[in-house]
Amino acid sequence: QLVSSHGSLSNTQDVIEICQEVDETISSLLAGIDKSTISNPENIHLLNIDYQMLSNRLGYLINMCLNESISGESIANYTSLYVSPLIAQLLANSAAVLDETTAEVNNMYTVVNAASGQTILMSSILMAAVVVMVFVYMVLLRRKDAREQKLREDLELTIEQAKSASNAKSMFLSNMSHDIRTPMNAVVGYAELIRA
């Protein structure tokens, strides 16, 4: 487009403005790639250097187009010798960075999947352990309640037996007292008679 607009200042000015917009966009994208990429930093550095070189060559090409004394053939030769190969190299480098980043993302995805699988497995094991522990706790709680109930029943039985033994003792002592008192009264009475 620059070559075809050679000599037409208004068309060339439009192309210059478009190139400046594209340059700003690509520069901001490269800065974002530089900060966020997980690719080899040297590849990113080479990509930045190549793009800076392309930007300089495009600036030179624009100046050539603005100069009416330079022929369209010279501009086309410069483009084919210095601009087009650099664009091809930039595309190859960006594809390599993209491939490397994609491979790293795929590796991270695999690691994350493996980690999430392990997390799910560990969570399942922990859940099963919690369920087993709750079941064991419930069984122990029932056994404790059963023991307490048996102890309560045994205690009540022991209290009943103690009361029964106490009543039997009281009855025995009362009977013994009566049985001893009756003959003793007779003995005391006969002793009084004998003394009299």
Protein Blocks (a to p, Z undefined) as FASTA:
>chain_A
ZZmmgoiaklmmmmmmmmmmmmmmmmmmmmmmmmmpcbdfklmmmmmmmmmmmmmmmmmm
mmmmmpmkbcfklmmmmmmmmmmmmmmmmmmmmmmmmmmmmmmmmmmmmmmmmmmmmmmm
mmmmmmmmmmmmmmmmmmmmmmmmmmmmmmmmmmmmmmmmmmmmmmmmmmmmmmmmmmmm
mmmmmmmmmmmmmmZZ
